[in-house]
């Protein structure tokens, strides 16, 4: 398994395909397996690099605290070690936050940015938002990680025909290291680069499920502050859009990448995990 030693932690990554680089960043409590429905489609045209953040997947799980800025610094070091930049960066949820942080801290590494069901800040301001955070913390402590994972899966994949996906998501979340999951959760709380997103000059696609945790209007509001950003709404989708609507999401992603590719994609044999 390929790893790179970064700031006291082994960071696991996998590579597939050939062409311009597409870097995939997963969400909280997940891993590069978030992208299992995207990697085969992307690898036909691009070099796909998927990374497990510290504390997640097959990367190391050092003690916290963790920070979004540290996750982005890890990614930047991986990209430089592998000579990947600039890359088309795609991130979901926490991965989208890391993508924003990468774009403002290391703009030379980001050719374009796709943010899925995410935002440039997570700062609870209203009573309702603060209560939601407290409820999540209490649920995690009361239910434990396996029970909490089932609740998350049920909320995001509620339809009867999504049972297999629901079980898969719950099982993956339940496998997290509990301390690392808490550390990553606290990394999100209070984080913000909202005041810096106007400096992002690369093309940005904001993808949102029409039933995501935060409303479409919230994404439209922050996208309006980014010079080259636009919003795409995926119907009948919640927070796990690449999983619950993979065909629609893949088409949006491929169309955006094709629009902003700088060179014809190369084709040939691919090698996964090298």
N, C-alpha and C positions, 0 to 999 in steps of 0.2 A: 504494500500500500504506500503510495507516494506521500511523503510528509516534508514540510519545511519547518525548521526550528526558528521560531519567531518570539523574541522577548520572553524566553523562559517557557515556551509552550510549543508542542508539536502540532502544527496545523495540517490537517489532512485535506487533500484536494484530488480531484479526478479530471481527466482530460479526454475529450473525444472529438474527432472530426478534423477538418482542415479548412483554413480560410481566415478571415478576420476574426478576432477574438470576441466572444460573448462570455461575460463573467456573470455567474448566477449566485445570488446571495439569499439564503433561506431565512425563514422566520423564527420567532422565539420558540424554543423547545423542540425544534425540528432539526433537519440536516439537509444535505444535498439531495436526499431522496424526495424533498419537496418537488423536484424538477423531473421526476422520472417520466412524466408524460410530455415533457418539452425536449429533453436532451436528444432523443432519436431524430425528431423533426429538425432541430437546429443543426445537428451534426452533419446533415446532408450538405450544408452550405457554409458552415462556420466551424472554427475551433471553439469548442465549448469547454469552459473551465468552471467547475462547480466546487465550492469551498465549504467545509464545515467550520463554523466559527468556534473559537475557543469555548470550552464548556459544552459543546454540542457534538453529536455524531461520533466520529472516530478521531476527532481532535482531542488534545489534552484537556484536562479539567482542573486547572490550578485553582486555588482558593481565590475568592473575590477580594475586593470589589471589582466588577467589570464596568466598562463605560462604552457608550456607542463610539466615542472618539478612539478608544483603544481597539475596538473591533475594526474600525476603518483603517487604523494604522497597521493592524495585522494584515489586512487585505492588501494595502499598499506595498508592504514588504514582500508578500507572496508574489504580487505582480512584478515587482522589480527583480526579484530573484529568478523568476521564470521569463523575464523580458517580454511581458505581455502587453504593456501599455502602448498607446491608449486603447482601451477596450470599450465595447458596448456593455454597459453595466445594467443588470436586471435584478431587482430586489423586491421581495414580498414582505409586507408587514415590518418586522424588525429589520429585515434585509433591505427594505426600502429606506429606512432611517439610516442604515449604514451607507447606502448609496448616496443619499443626500450629504452625509458627512464627508464621504470620499470626494464628492463633486466640489465641495467648498474648500476642503483642506488640501486636496491633491488634484486640481482640475486638469493637469496635463495627462493624468491617467485615464480620464473619462472621455470617450469619443461621443457617446450618447448615453442617456439614462432613461430606464423604464422603471417606474415606481408603481407597485401593485398594492392596493388596499393599505396605504400608508400615508404618512404626513411628515412634514419637517419639524414637528414638535409633538411632545406628549406631556403637556403641563395642565393637569386638571384645574379648572378655574371655578366652575359652578359647583353648587352643592351636589347636584345630580352626578357630575363627573367624579367628584371626590368620593361619594358613596359607592359608585361603581368600582373604584379602585379598592376601597375597603372591603367590599363584598368579595372581590376576587381573592384578596389576601386571606380572608377568613375561610373561604371555600377551600383554598389550597391546604390550609392547616387542618381543617375539619375532615375533609374527604381524603387527604393524602394524595399523592401524585396519581395513582391509578384511577381513583374516583374522580378527581379533578379532570383528568384526561378524558374520561367518558363524557363528562358534562360539556367540555369544549367541543368534542366530536359531535355530540348530539345537537348542539346549538348551530354548528356550521354545516352539518350534513344531515338535515332532519328528515328528508324524504324517504319513504319506504324503499325506493329503488337504489338508495345510496347506502344501504346497510353494509355491504362489503367495504366500501370506502370508509365508512364510519368506524368500523372495527379496526381497519388498518391504521387510521389516524390515531385512534385511542391507544392502540398498542404501541405505536411509535412514541407518542408523548409520554406514556407510562415508563418507557425505558430510560428517560432522562435521569442524570445524576441530580438528586433533589437540591443539593447545595448550589450546584452550578445553575440550575434552573432559577432558583431564587435570586442569585447574583445577576443573572441576565435580566430578570424581571425588574429589579431595582435599577439596572442600567438605563432602562427606558424611562422610568418615572422621573419627571422633571427635566428631561432632555429637550433641547431645542437648538436648531440652527435657522429658525424661521426668519430672523433678522438678516440672514446672509444669502437667502435663496435668490435674491435679485441679481447676485453676482454670477449665477450659473449661466454660461453662454452656450453650452452644448444643447442639442435638441433633447427635449424631455417629453416622454409620453407617460401620462398619469392614467393608469387603468384602475377602474373601480367596479366592483360588483354593485348592482343596483340595490342589494340588501346588505351591504357591508355594515360594520359597526357604526361607522361615521357616514353621514349622508353625502350624496354626490355633490351637493352645494358646497360643502366644506372643501372638497378637492378642487372644485372650480374656483373657489376664492383664492386658495394659495397658488394654483397654477397660473392665475392671472398676474401674479407678481413675478413670474419667471419669463424672461423675454421670448424663449422659443418653446414654450410648453403648450400642450394641448391635452384634453381629457377624453378618454374613451370609456363608455359605460357598457358593461356586459350584463345582459338581461338574465334573470333567474339565477343569480349568483350571490353568494354571501362572502365570507372572508377568505375562503380558499379557492379563489377563482381559477388558478391553473389546474386545480384538481376537479372542481365541480363543473367547470365548463372548458375542458382542455382544447377542444377543437376551435371554439370561438376565440379563446385566448391566444392559441398558437397562430391563428391567422392574423390577428392584430399585431402580434409580436413580429412575425416574419415580414409583414408589410412595412412596418416601421423600420426594421433593420435594413430591408432592401432599399428603402428610400434614403437611408443615411449611410449606406456602405460606401467606402471610398475606393474600393478596388473589386474587380470580379472575384467571386468566391472560387476557391480552388477545390478540385475534387480528387479523390483517390482513396486509398485504403485508410482506415481509421484505426486508432489504437486507444482503448479505454483504460484509464488508470495509469498512464505513463507520464 
